[in-house]
Amino acid sequence: MTPDPELVVLVDEDGHPTGTVEKFAIHTNNTPLHLAFSCHVYNSAGEVLVTRRALGKSAWPGVWTNSFCGHPAPGEAMVDALRRRAQLELGITISDIESLLPDFRYRAVDASGVVENEICPVYRARTSDVVVANPEEVAEWTWTDPVELARAVTDAPFAFSPWLVMQTAQLSV
């Protein structure tokens, strides 16, 4: 039996769903506006988890970014999507999920021409789990002081995903 394809929710300018497309086909040089999310995960020491995108990713391979990102499935509650993606990408469970930037939206083009075009609410969560990263998603990870991360993003924005650069400018991660 073939598993169902992963679907991404397309949205209009106001964020209302307009349809779906298979994930493998969404990120091109003409990516339609769609729904996503970003999450910044903290540990009990107050450190934030940053990850380096796997080299096989189609957009921004090898750059450092927030803890994890993803797309909610059609009809999936955002909290459920966050929990699912945390497990899939990092092998962790998350708790204390809170909204940081509910209206975050961005469009960016990587060096290969792949476009990200997302309404992408930003969340913070906590974990006490040991990270067991999925190598198809994450090349490396580290826990870091949020102030040091903000400084690094400001000093070398080219080393980070554009969405993390924009998010950092809008909040204290």
Beta strands, then each sheet from edge to edge (+ up, - down):
strand 1: 7-11
strand 2: 17-22
strand 3: 34-35
strand 4: 37-42
strand 5: 48-53
strand 6: 64-65
strand 7: 68-70
strand 8: 95-101
strand 9: 105-109
strand 10: 115-119
strand 11: 122-126
strand 12: 138-144
sheet 1: 1+ 2-
sheet 2: 3+ 10+ 9-
sheet 3: 7+ 4- 11- 8+
sheet 4: 6+ 5- 12+
end
